């Protein structure tokens, strides 16, 4: 049995579903950092990946956007 606890100072976080999609409702427009992590390999990009990749979220219809697929070598 395993477990994980993450503490955030904001309400914006998500876990992907089986298809790799996720939703973060009501996130305001701005620049965000998306952190890619997998339990078998850790952070994408190694220890520097713990800071995430900057992703701009522009205001738009329903505030929706789509991120391109990201390679993550899970062996």
C-alpha positions in Angstrom: 0.0 0.0 0.0 1.3 3.5 -0.8 0.1 7.0 -0.3 1.0 10.5 -1.2 0.2 13.8 0.4 0.7 17.1 -1.4 0.0 20.5 0.3 -0.8 23.5 -1.8 -1.5 27.1 -0.8 -4.1 27.3 -3.6 -7.1 25.2 -4.8 -5.7 24.5 -8.2 -4.4 21.0 -8.8 -5.4 17.8 -10.7 -4.5 14.2 -11.4 -4.9 12.8 -14.9 -7.4 10.2 -15.8 -6.6 7.0 -17.7 -6.6 8.9 -21.0 -4.2 11.5 -19.6 -6.7 14.3 -19.5 -7.3 16.6 -16.5 -9.4 19.6 -15.6 -8.8 22.5 -13.2 -12.1 24.3 -12.9 -12.1 28.1 -12.3 -8.4 28.7 -12.7 -7.8 32.4 -13.4 -5.8 33.5 -16.4 -2.0 33.8 -15.8 1.2 31.9 -15.9 1.3 28.6 -14.1 3.8 25.8 -13.5 2.8 22.3 -14.4 4.8 19.6 -12.6 5.0 16.2 -14.3 5.6 13.4 -11.9 5.3 9.6 -12.1 5.7 7.2 -9.2 8.2 5.0 -11.1 10.6 7.6 -12.4 10.0 10.8 -10.4 9.9 14.3 -12.0 10.1 14.9 -15.7 13.5 16.4 -16.2 15.0 15.0 -13.0 15.4 17.0 -9.8 15.1 20.3 -11.8 11.7 19.1 -13.0 10.3 19.6 -9.5 9.8 23.3 -10.3 7.6 22.4 -13.3 7.2 23.9 -16.8 5.7 27.4 -17.2 2.3 27.2 -19.0 0.4 30.4 -19.8 -3.4 30.2 -19.4 -5.2 32.9 -21.4 -8.7 34.1 -20.7 -11.1 32.6 -23.2 -14.3 30.7 -23.6 -14.8 28.9 -20.3 -11.1 29.5 -19.7 -10.4 26.3 -21.5 -7.1 25.3 -23.2 -5.4 22.2 -24.4 -1.8 21.3 -23.6 0.1 19.3 -26.2 1.1 15.8 -25.3 4.3 15.5 -23.3 6.9 12.8 -23.6 7.6 11.1 -20.3 9.9 8.1 -20.5 8.4 5.6 -18.1 10.2 2.3 -18.2 
